[in-house]
Amino acid sequence: MGSEMTIPPHEIMRLTLGNDRERLFSDDSLWLCLTCETCSARCPKDVDPARVIDALRELAAAEGSGRAPRAIHAFHESFLDQIRTTGRLSEVGLIMQYKLRSGALLQDVAVAPAMVRRGKLPLRPQRIAGVEEVRRLMAACERERRLLAAAGRPHAGAGNASGPAPTTEVTGAGEESR
């Protein structure tokens, strides 16, 4: 997804150092990062751009100035719904929910028949034995997210109804606290 980003990781770092929140939070690049950590592994300054981008997402969500683009938000919610339902990913369920949420109903439809023929899209979702435990964990995460949002504390997903992730504060060049 790096090729889709209009602001590459090195420029995000430069804008962060310059405290250019308006430019950072108004661009989709923060939300397009997959956190693959390639930029962090290759960084010649031994800084962790992937963690900085995660922290910037938290700040954007906490300030209400950042919301993932519709397609990314639709995918995220569809993915979590599948995990909540079966305890694992159901590709067909994910695709159907994503298409309905994003409005991209006909995008990639031509490849579906071949994928079904090759067994790449099983039509029946498989449930894991511990699906109730997964649901309990997800509910606990949602309660924590709501509590943090009510307290006004930055938290991953605070503005986009996603589950919680550890809050990271960027304290200096390459340093962080949890």
ZANU-155461 format. One record per atom (N, C-alpha, C, O): residue in one letter; atom name; x, y, z. Coordinates in steps of 0.2 Angstrom, whole numbers, m for minus. Example, Ala and Ser with C-alpha at 12.3 -4.5 7.8 and 13.67 -1.06 7.14 Angstrom:
BEGIN
NODE   res   atom      xx      yy      zz
NODE     a      N      66     m28      39
NODE     a     CA      62     m22      39
NODE     a      C      66     m16      39
NODE     a      O      71     m17      42
NODE     s      N      64     m11      35
NODE     s     CA      68      m5      36
NODE     s      C      64       0      39
NODE     s      O      67       6      40
% end
This chain:
BEGIN
NODE   res   atom      xx      yy      zz
NODE     m      N       4      m6       0
NODE     m     CA       0       0       0
NODE     m      C       4       6       0
NODE     m      O       2      12      m1
NODE     g      N      11       6       1
NODE     g     CA      15      11       1
NODE     g      C      15      15      m5
NODE     g      O      15      21      m5
NODE     s      N      14      12     m11
NODE     s     CA      13      15     m17
NODE     s      C       6      19     m18
NODE     s      O       6      24     m22
NODE     e      N       2      18     m14
NODE     e     CA      m5      21     m14
NODE     e      C      m5      27      m9
NODE     e      O      m9      32     m10
NODE     m      N       0      28      m5
NODE     m     CA       1      33       0
NODE     m      C       3      40      m4
NODE     m      O       8      40      m7
NODE     t      N       0      45      m3
NODE     t     CA       2      51      m6
NODE     t      C       7      55      m2
NODE     t      O      11      59      m5
NODE     i      N       8      53       4
NODE     i     CA      13      55       8
NODE     i      C      17      49      11
NODE     i      O      14      45      15
NODE     p      N      23      48       8
NODE     p     CA      27      42      10
NODE     p      C      29      42      17
NODE     p      O      29      48      20
NODE     p      N      31      37      20
NODE     p     CA      33      37      27
NODE     p      C      39      42      29
NODE     p      O      38      45      34
NODE     h      N      44      43      25
NODE     h     CA      49      48      27
NODE     h      C      46      55      27
NODE     h      O      49      59      31
NODE     e      N      41      56      23
NODE     e     CA      38      63      23
NODE     e      C      34      64      29
NODE     e      O      33      69      32
NODE     i      N      30      58      31
NODE     i     CA      26      58      37
NODE     i      C      31      60      43
NODE     i      O      28      64      47
NODE     m      N      36      57      43
NODE     m     CA      41      59      49
NODE     m      C      43      66      49
NODE     m      O      43      69      54
NODE     r      N      44      69      43
NODE     r     CA      46      76      42
NODE     r      C      40      80      44
NODE     r      O      42      85      48
NODE     l      N      34      79      42
NODE     l     CA      29      83      44
NODE     l      C      27      82      52
NODE     l      O      25      87      55
NODE     t      N      29      76      54
NODE     t     CA      28      75      62
NODE     t      C      32      80      65
NODE     t      O      31      83      70
NODE     l      N      39      80      63
NODE     l     CA      44      84      67
NODE     l      C      42      91      66
NODE     l      O      43      95      71
NODE     g      N      39      93      61
NODE     g     CA      37     100      60
NODE     g      C      30     101      63
NODE     g      O      27     107      62
NODE     n      N      27      96      66
NODE     n     CA      20      97      69
NODE     n      C      15      99      64
NODE     n      O      10     103      66
NODE     d      N      15      97      58
NODE     d     CA      10      99      53
NODE     d      C       4      94      53
NODE     d      O       3      90      49
NODE     r      N       0      95      59
NODE     r     CA      m6      91      60
NODE     r      C     m11      91      54
NODE     r      O     m14      86      52
NODE     e      N     m12      97      52
NODE     e     CA     m17      98      47
NODE     e      C     m16      94      41
NODE     e      O     m20      91      38
NODE     r      N      m9      94      38
NODE     r     CA      m8      90      32
NODE     r      C      m8      83      34
NODE     r      O     m10      79      30
NODE     l      N      m5      81      39
NODE     l     CA      m5      74      41
NODE     l      C     m12      71      42
NODE     l      O     m14      66      39
NODE     f      N     m17      75      46
NODE     f     CA     m23      72      47
NODE     f      C     m28      73      42
NODE     f      O     m33      69      42
NODE     s      N     m27      77      37
NODE     s     CA     m31      78      31
NODE     s      C     m30      73      25
NODE     s      O     m34      73      21
NODE     d      N     m24      69      26
NODE     d     CA     m23      65      20
NODE     d      C     m24      58      22
NODE     d      O     m24      56      28
NODE     d      N     m26      53      17
NODE     d     CA     m27      46      19
NODE     d      C     m21      42      20
NODE     d      O     m22      36      22
NODE     s      N     m15      45      19
NODE     s     CA      m9      40      20
NODE     s      C      m9      37      26
NODE     s      O      m6      31      27
NODE     l      N     m10      40      32
NODE     l     CA     m10      37      38
NODE     l      C     m14      31      39
NODE     l      O     m12      26      42
NODE     w      N     m20      31      35
NODE     w     CA     m25      25      35
NODE     w      C     m23      20      30
NODE     w      O     m25      14      31
NODE     l      N     m19      22      25
NODE     l     CA     m17      17      20
NODE     l      C     m11      12      23
NODE     l      O     m10       7      20
NODE     c      N      m7      15      28
NODE     c     CA      m1      11      30
NODE     c      C      m4       4      33
NODE     c      O      m9       4      37
NODE     l      N      m1      m1      31
NODE     l     CA      m3      m8      33
NODE     l      C       1     m10      39
NODE     l      O       0     m16      42
NODE     t      N       6      m6      42
NODE     t     CA      10      m7      47
NODE     t      C      14     m14      46
NODE     t      O      15     m18      50
NODE     c      N      17     m14      40
NODE     c     CA      21     m20      38
NODE     c      C      28     m19      41
NODE     c      O      32     m24      41
NODE     e      N      30     m13      43
NODE     e     CA      36     m11      46
NODE     e      C      42     m11      42
NODE     e      O      48     m11      44
NODE     t      N      41     m12      35
NODE     t     CA      46     m11      31
NODE     t      C      50      m5      31
NODE     t      O      56      m5      31
NODE     c      N      46       1      32
NODE     c     CA      50       7      33
NODE     c      C      54       7      39
NODE     c      O      59      10      40
NODE     s      N      51       4      45
NODE     s     CA      55       4      51
NODE     s      C      61       0      50
NODE     s      O      67       2      53
NODE     a      N      61      m6      47
NODE     a     CA      67     m10      46
NODE     a      C      72      m7      42
NODE     a      O      78      m8      43
NODE     r      N      70      m2      37
NODE     r     CA      75       1      32
NODE     r      C      77       8      35
NODE     r      O      81      11      31
NODE     c      N      74      10      40
NODE     c     CA      76      17      42
NODE     c      C      83      18      44
NODE     c      O      85      15      48
NODE     p      N      87      22      40
NODE     p     CA      94      23      42
NODE     p      C      95      27      48
NODE     p      O     101      27      51
NODE     k      N      90      30      51
NODE     k     CA      91      34      57
NODE     k      C      89      29      63
NODE     k      O      89      32      69
NODE     d      N      87      23      62
NODE     d     CA      85      19      67
NODE     d      C      79      21      71
NODE     d      O      78      20      77
NODE     v      N      74      25      68
NODE     v     CA      68      27      70
NODE     v      C      62      22      68
NODE     v      O      64      18      64
NODE     d      N      57      22      71
NODE     d     CA      51      17      70
NODE     d      C      45      21      67
NODE     d      O      40      22      70
NODE     p      N      46      22      60
NODE     p     CA      40      26      57
NODE     p      C      33      22      58
NODE     p      O      28      26      58
NODE     a      N      33      16      58
NODE     a     CA      27      12      58
NODE     a      C      24      13      65
NODE     a      O      17      14      65
NODE     r      N      27      14      70
NODE     r     CA      25      15      77
NODE     r      C      22      23      77
NODE     r      O      17      24      80
NODE     v      N      26      27      74
NODE     v     CA      24      34      74
NODE     v      C      18      35      70
NODE     v      O      13      39      72
NODE     i      N      17      31      65
NODE     i     CA      11      32      61
NODE     i      C       5      29      65
NODE     i      O      m1      32      65
NODE     d      N       6      24      69
NODE     d     CA       1      21      73
NODE     d      C      m1      26      78
NODE     d      O      m7      27      80
NODE     a      N       4      30      81
NODE     a     CA       2      35      86
NODE     a      C      m1      41      83
NODE     a      O      m6      44      86
NODE     l      N       0      43      77
NODE     l     CA      m3      48      73
NODE     l      C     m10      46      72
NODE     l      O     m15      51      72
NODE     r      N     m12      40      70
NODE     r     CA     m19      38      69
NODE     r      C     m23      39      76
NODE     r      O     m28      41      76
NODE     e      N     m20      37      81
NODE     e     CA     m23      37      88
NODE     e      C     m24      45      89
NODE     e      O     m30      47      92
NODE     l      N     m19      49      88
NODE     l     CA     m20      56      89
NODE     l      C     m26      59      85
NODE     l      O     m30      63      87
NODE     a      N     m26      57      78
NODE     a     CA     m31      60      74
NODE     a      C     m38      57      76
NODE     a      O     m43      61      76
NODE     a      N     m38      51      78
NODE     a     CA     m45      49      80
NODE     a      C     m47      52      87
NODE     a      O     m53      54      88
NODE     a      N     m43      53      91
NODE     a     CA     m44      56      98
NODE     a      C     m46      63      97
NODE     a      O     m51      66     100
NODE     e      N     m43      67      92
NODE     e     CA     m45      74      91
NODE     e      C     m51      74      86
NODE     e      O     m54      80      86
NODE     g      N     m54      69      84
NODE     g     CA     m60      69      79
NODE     g      C     m58      71      72
NODE     g      O     m62      73      68
NODE     s      N     m52      72      71
NODE     s     CA     m50      75      65
NODE     s      C     m48      70      60
NODE     s      O     m47      71      54
NODE     g      N     m48      64      62
NODE     g     CA     m46      58      57
NODE     g      C     m51      53      57
NODE     g      O     m53      50      63
NODE     r      N     m53      51      52
NODE     r     CA     m57      45      51
NODE     r      C     m55      41      45
NODE     r      O     m53      44      39
NODE     a      N     m54      35      45
NODE     a     CA     m52      31      40
NODE     a      C     m57      32      34
NODE     a      O     m63      33      35
NODE     p      N     m54      32      28
NODE     p     CA     m58      32      22
NODE     p      C     m63      26      22
NODE     p      O     m62      21      25
NODE     r      N     m69      28      18
NODE     r     CA     m75      23      19
NODE     r      C     m73      16      17
NODE     r      O     m75      11      21
NODE     a      N     m69      15      12
NODE     a     CA     m67       8      10
NODE     a      C     m63       4      16
NODE     a      O     m64      m1      17
NODE     i      N     m58       8      19
NODE     i     CA     m54       5      24
NODE     i      C     m58       4      30
NODE     i      O     m58      m1      33
NODE     h      N     m62       9      32
NODE     h     CA     m67       8      38
NODE     h      C     m72       2      36
NODE     h      O     m73      m2      41
NODE     a      N     m74       1      30
NODE     a     CA     m79      m4      29
NODE     a      C     m75     m11      29
NODE     a      O     m78     m16      32
NODE     f      N     m69     m11      27
NODE     f     CA     m65     m18      27
NODE     f      C     m64     m19      35
NODE     f      O     m65     m25      37
NODE     h      N     m62     m14      38
NODE     h     CA     m60     m16      45
NODE     h      C     m66     m18      49
NODE     h      O     m66     m23      53
NODE     e      N     m72     m15      48
NODE     e     CA     m78     m17      52
NODE     e      C     m80     m24      50
NODE     e      O     m83     m28      54
NODE     s      N     m80     m25      43
NODE     s     CA     m82     m32      40
NODE     s      C     m77     m37      43
NODE     s      O     m80     m43      45
NODE     f      N     m71     m36      43
NODE     f     CA     m66     m41      46
NODE     f      C     m68     m43      53
NODE     f      O     m68     m48      55
NODE     l      N     m69     m37      57
NODE     l     CA     m70     m39      65
NODE     l      C     m77     m42      65
NODE     l      O     m77     m47      70
NODE     d      N     m82     m41      61
NODE     d     CA     m88     m44      62
NODE     d      C     m87     m52      60
NODE     d      O     m90     m56      63
NODE     q      N     m83     m53      55
NODE     q     CA     m82     m60      54
NODE     q      C     m78     m64      60
NODE     q      O     m80     m70      61
NODE     i      N     m74     m61      63
NODE     i     CA     m70     m64      68
NODE     i      C     m75     m65      74
NODE     i      O     m75     m70      77
NODE     r      N     m79     m60      75
NODE     r     CA     m84     m60      81
NODE     r      C     m89     m66      79
NODE     r      O     m92     m69      84
NODE     t      N     m91     m67      73
NODE     t     CA     m96     m72      71
NODE     t      C     m94     m79      72
NODE     t      O     m97     m83      75
NODE     t      N     m88     m80      69
NODE     t     CA     m85     m87      68
NODE     t      C     m79     m88      72
NODE     t      O     m77     m94      73
NODE     g      N     m76     m83      75
NODE     g     CA     m69     m84      78
NODE     g      C     m64     m84      74
NODE     g      O     m58     m84      76
NODE     r      N     m65     m84      67
NODE     r     CA     m60     m84      62
NODE     r      C     m62     m80      56
NODE     r      O     m68     m78      56
NODE     l      N     m58     m79      51
NODE     l     CA     m60     m76      45
NODE     l      C     m64     m80      40
NODE     l      O     m61     m86      39
NODE     s      N     m70     m78      38
NODE     s     CA     m73     m81      33
NODE     s      C     m73     m77      27
NODE     s      O     m76     m71      27
NODE     e      N     m69     m79      22
NODE     e     CA     m68     m75      16
NODE     e      C     m74     m73      12
NODE     e      O     m75     m67      11
NODE     v      N     m79     m77      11
NODE     v     CA     m85     m76       8
NODE     v      C     m89     m71      12
NODE     v      O     m92     m66       9
NODE     g      N     m90     m72      19
NODE     g     CA     m93     m67      23
NODE     g      C     m90     m60      23
NODE     g      O     m93     m55      23
NODE     l      N     m83     m60      23
NODE     l     CA     m79     m54      23
NODE     l      C     m81     m50      16
NODE     l      O     m82     m44      17
NODE     i      N     m80     m54      11
NODE     i     CA     m82     m50       4
NODE     i      C     m89     m48       4
NODE     i      O     m90     m42       2
NODE     m      N     m94     m51       6
NODE     m     CA    m101     m49       6
NODE     m      C    m102     m43      10
NODE     m      O    m105     m38       8
NODE     q      N     m99     m43      16
NODE     q     CA    m100     m37      21
NODE     q      C     m97     m31      18
NODE     q      O     m99     m26      18
NODE     y      N     m90     m32      16
NODE     y     CA     m86     m27      13
NODE     y      C     m90     m24       7
NODE     y      O     m90     m17       7
NODE     k      N     m92     m28       3
NODE     k     CA     m95     m25      m3
NODE     k      C    m102     m21      m2
NODE     k      O    m103     m16      m4
NODE     l      N    m106     m23       3
NODE     l     CA    m111     m20       5
NODE     l      C    m110     m13       9
NODE     l      O    m113      m8       8
NODE     r      N    m105     m13      13
NODE     r     CA    m103      m7      17
NODE     r      C     m99      m2      13
NODE     r      O    m100       4      13
NODE     s      N     m95      m4       8
NODE     s     CA     m91       0       4
NODE     s      C     m95       3      m2
NODE     s      O     m93       8      m5
NODE     g      N    m100      m1      m4
NODE     g     CA    m103       1     m10
NODE     g      C    m100      m2     m17
NODE     g      O    m102       0     m22
NODE     a      N     m95      m5     m16
NODE     a     CA     m91      m8     m22
NODE     a      C     m93     m15     m24
NODE     a      O     m90     m19     m24
NODE     l      N    m100     m15     m25
NODE     l     CA    m103     m21     m26
NODE     l      C    m100     m25     m32
NODE     l      O    m100     m31     m32
NODE     l      N     m99     m22     m38
NODE     l     CA     m96     m26     m44
NODE     l      C     m89     m26     m44
NODE     l      O     m86     m29     m49
NODE     q      N     m85     m23     m40
NODE     q     CA     m78     m23     m40
NODE     q      C     m75     m30     m39
NODE     q      O     m77     m33     m35
NODE     d      N     m71     m32     m44
NODE     d     CA     m68     m39     m43
NODE     d      C     m73     m45     m44
NODE     d      O     m71     m50     m43
NODE     v      N     m79     m43     m46
NODE     v     CA     m84     m49     m47
NODE     v      C     m82     m54     m52
NODE     v      O     m84     m60     m52
NODE     a      N     m78     m52     m57
NODE     a     CA     m76     m57     m62
NODE     a      C     m72     m62     m60
NODE     a      O     m71     m68     m63
NODE     v      N     m68     m61     m55
NODE     v     CA     m63     m66     m52
NODE     v      C     m66     m71     m48
NODE     v      O     m63     m76     m46
NODE     a      N     m72     m70     m45
NODE     a     CA     m76     m74     m40
NODE     a      C     m77     m81     m43
NODE     a      O     m75     m86     m39
NODE     p      N     m80     m82     m49
NODE     p     CA     m81     m89     m51
NODE     p      C     m75     m94     m51
NODE     p      O     m75     m99     m49
NODE     a      N     m69     m91     m53
NODE     a     CA     m63     m95     m54
NODE     a      C     m61     m96     m47
NODE     a      O     m58    m102     m46
NODE     m      N     m61     m92     m42
NODE     m     CA     m59     m93     m35
NODE     m      C     m63     m98     m32
NODE     m      O     m60    m102     m28
NODE     v      N     m70     m98     m33
NODE     v     CA     m74    m103     m30
NODE     v      C     m72    m110     m33
NODE     v      O     m72    m115     m30
NODE     r      N     m71    m111     m40
NODE     r     CA     m69    m117     m43
NODE     r      C     m63    m120     m40
NODE     r      O     m62    m126     m39
NODE     r      N     m58    m115     m39
NODE     r     CA     m52    m118     m36
NODE     r      C     m52    m119     m29
NODE     r      O     m47    m121     m26
NODE     g      N     m57    m118     m25
NODE     g     CA     m58    m119     m18
NODE     g      C     m55    m113     m14
NODE     g      O     m54    m114      m8
NODE     k      N     m54    m108     m17
NODE     k     CA     m51    m102     m13
NODE     k      C     m56     m98      m9
NODE     k      O     m54     m94      m5
NODE     l      N     m63     m99     m11
NODE     l     CA     m68     m96      m7
NODE     l      C     m73    m101      m4
NODE     l      O     m78    m102      m8
NODE     p      N     m72    m104       1
NODE     p     CA     m76    m109       4
NODE     p      C     m83    m106       6
NODE     p      O     m83    m100       9
NODE     l      N     m88    m109       3
NODE     l     CA     m95    m106       4
NODE     l      C     m98    m106      11
NODE     l      O    m102    m102      14
NODE     r      N     m95    m111      15
NODE     r     CA     m98    m112      22
NODE     r      C     m92    m110      27
NODE     r      O     m87    m113      27
NODE     p      N     m94    m105      31
NODE     p     CA     m89    m103      36
NODE     p      C     m88    m108      41
NODE     p      O     m92    m112      43
NODE     q      N     m81    m109      44
NODE     q     CA     m80    m113      49
NODE     q      C     m79    m110      55
NODE     q      O     m76    m104      56
NODE     r      N     m82    m112      61
NODE     r     CA     m82    m109      67
NODE     r      C     m76    m113      71
NODE     r      O     m75    m119      71
NODE     i      N     m73    m109      75
NODE     i     CA     m68    m112      80
NODE     i      C     m72    m114      86
NODE     i      O     m77    m112      88
NODE     a      N     m69    m118      90
NODE     a     CA     m72    m121      96
NODE     a      C     m73    m115     101
NODE     a      O     m77    m116     105
NODE     g      N     m68    m111     102
NODE     g     CA     m68    m105     107
NODE     g      C     m71     m99     105
NODE     g      O     m69     m94     107
NODE     v      N     m76     m99     100
NODE     v     CA     m79     m93      98
NODE     v      C     m82     m89     103
NODE     v      O     m82     m82     103
NODE     e      N     m85     m92     108
NODE     e     CA     m88     m88     114
NODE     e      C     m83     m84     118
NODE     e      O     m84     m78     120
NODE     e      N     m77     m87     118
NODE     e     CA     m71     m83     122
NODE     e      C     m69     m78     117
NODE     e      O     m67     m72     120
NODE     v      N     m69     m78     111
NODE     v     CA     m67     m73     106
NODE     v      C     m72     m67     107
NODE     v      O     m70     m61     107
NODE     r      N     m78     m69     107
NODE     r     CA     m83     m64     108
NODE     r      C     m83     m60     115
NODE     r      O     m83     m54     115
NODE     r      N     m81     m64     120
NODE     r     CA     m80     m61     127
NODE     r      C     m74     m56     126
NODE     r      O     m74     m50     129
NODE     l      N     m69     m58     123
NODE     l     CA     m63     m54     123
NODE     l      C     m64     m47     119
NODE     l      O     m62     m42     121
NODE     m      N     m68     m48     113
NODE     m     CA     m70     m42     109
NODE     m      C     m74     m38     113
NODE     m      O     m74     m32     112
NODE     a      N     m79     m40     117
NODE     a     CA     m83     m36     121
NODE     a      C     m80     m32     126
NODE     a      O     m81     m26     127
NODE     a      N     m75     m36     129
NODE     a     CA     m71     m32     134
NODE     a      C     m66     m27     131
NODE     a      O     m66     m21     134
NODE     c      N     m64     m28     125
NODE     c     CA     m60     m23     121
NODE     c      C     m65     m17     120
NODE     c      O     m62     m11     120
NODE     e      N     m71     m18     118
NODE     e     CA     m75     m13     116
NODE     e      C     m77      m9     122
NODE     e      O     m78      m3     122
NODE     r      N     m78     m12     128
NODE     r     CA     m80      m8     134
NODE     r      C     m74      m4     136
NODE     r      O     m75       2     138
NODE     e      N     m68      m6     135
NODE     e     CA     m62      m2     137
NODE     e      C     m61       4     132
NODE     e      O     m60       9     134
NODE     r      N     m63       2     126
NODE     r     CA     m62       8     121
NODE     r      C     m67      13     123
NODE     r      O     m66      19     122
NODE     r      N     m73      11     124
NODE     r     CA     m78      16     126
NODE     r      C     m76      20     133
NODE     r      O     m77      26     133
NODE     l      N     m74      17     138
NODE     l     CA     m71      20     144
NODE     l      C     m66      25     142
NODE     l      O     m66      31     145
NODE     l      N     m61      23     138
NODE     l     CA     m56      28     136
NODE     l      C     m58      34     132
NODE     l      O     m56      39     133
NODE     a      N     m63      32     128
NODE     a     CA     m66      38     124
NODE     a      C     m70      43     128
NODE     a      O     m69      49     127
NODE     a      N     m73      40     133
NODE     a     CA     m77      44     138
NODE     a      C     m73      48     142
NODE     a      O     m74      54     144
NODE     a      N     m67      46     144
NODE     a     CA     m62      49     148
NODE     a      C     m58      54     144
NODE     a      O     m54      58     146
NODE     g      N     m59      54     137
NODE     g     CA     m55      59     133
NODE     g      C     m48      57     132
NODE     g      O     m44      61     130
NODE     r      N     m46      50     133
NODE     r     CA     m39      48     132
NODE     r      C     m38      45     125
NODE     r      O     m43      42     122
NODE     p      N     m33      47     122
NODE     p     CA     m31      44     115
NODE     p      C     m31      37     115
NODE     p      O     m29      34     120
NODE     h      N     m34      34     110
NODE     h     CA     m34      27     109
NODE     h      C     m35      25     102
NODE     h      O     m39      28      99
NODE     a      N     m32      19     100
NODE     a     CA     m33      17      93
NODE     a      C     m40      16      92
NODE     a      O     m43      12      96
NODE     g      N     m43      19      87
NODE     g     CA     m49      17      85
NODE     g      C     m55      21      88
NODE     g      O     m61      20      87
NODE     a      N     m53      26      92
NODE     a     CA     m57      30      96
NODE     a      C     m63      34      91
NODE     a      O     m68      35      94
NODE     g      N     m61      35      85
NODE     g     CA     m65      39      81
NODE     g      C     m68      34      76
NODE     g      O     m72      37      72
NODE     n      N     m67      28      76
NODE     n     CA     m69      24      70
NODE     n      C     m72      17      72
NODE     n      O     m72      12      68
NODE     a      N     m74      16      79
NODE     a     CA     m77      10      81
NODE     a      C     m73       4      80
NODE     a      O     m76      m2      80
NODE     s      N     m67       4      80
NODE     s     CA     m63      m2      80
NODE     s      C     m61      m4      87
NODE     s      O     m61       0      92
NODE     g      N     m58     m10      88
NODE     g     CA     m56     m13      94
NODE     g      C     m50      m9      96
NODE     g      O     m46      m6      93
NODE     p      N     m48     m10     103
NODE     p     CA     m43      m6     106
NODE     p      C     m36      m9     104
NODE     p      O     m35     m15     102
NODE     a      N     m31      m5     104
NODE     a     CA     m24      m7     103
NODE     a      C     m20      m3     109
NODE     a      O     m23       2     111
NODE     p      N     m14      m5     110
NODE     p     CA     m10      m2     115
NODE     p      C      m9       5     113
NODE     p      O      m8       7     107
NODE     t      N     m10      10     118
NODE     t     CA      m9      17     117
NODE     t      C      m2      18     117
NODE     t      O       2      16     122
NODE     t      N       1      21     112
NODE     t     CA       8      23     111
NODE     t      C       9      30     111
NODE     t      O       6      34     107
NODE     e      N      13      33     115
NODE     e     CA      15      40     115
NODE     e      C      22      40     112
NODE     e      O      27      37     115
NODE     v      N      23      45     108
NODE     v     CA      30      46     105
NODE     v      C      33      51     109
NODE     v      O      30      57     110
NODE     t      N      39      49     112
NODE     t     CA      42      54     117
NODE     t      C      48      57     114
NODE     t      O      51      62     117
NODE     g      N      51      54     109
NODE     g     CA      57      57     106
NODE     g      C      59      53     100
NODE     g      O      55      49      98
NODE     a      N      64      55      97
NODE     a     CA      67      51      91
NODE     a      C      67      44      93
NODE     a      O      72      42      96
NODE     g      N      63      40      91
NODE     g     CA      63      32      91
NODE     g      C      61      30      98
NODE     g      O      62      24      99
NODE     e      N      59      34     103
NODE     e     CA      58      32     110
NODE     e      C      50      32     110
NODE     e      O      47      36     107
NODE     e      N      48      27     115
NODE     e     CA      40      27     116
NODE     e      C      39      25     123
NODE     e      O      43      22     126
NODE     s      N      33      26     125
NODE     s     CA      31      23     131
NODE     s      C      24      20     131
NODE     s      O      20      23     126
NODE     r      N      22      16     135
NODE     r     CA      16      12     134
NODE     r      C      12      13     141
NODE     r      O       7      11     142
% end
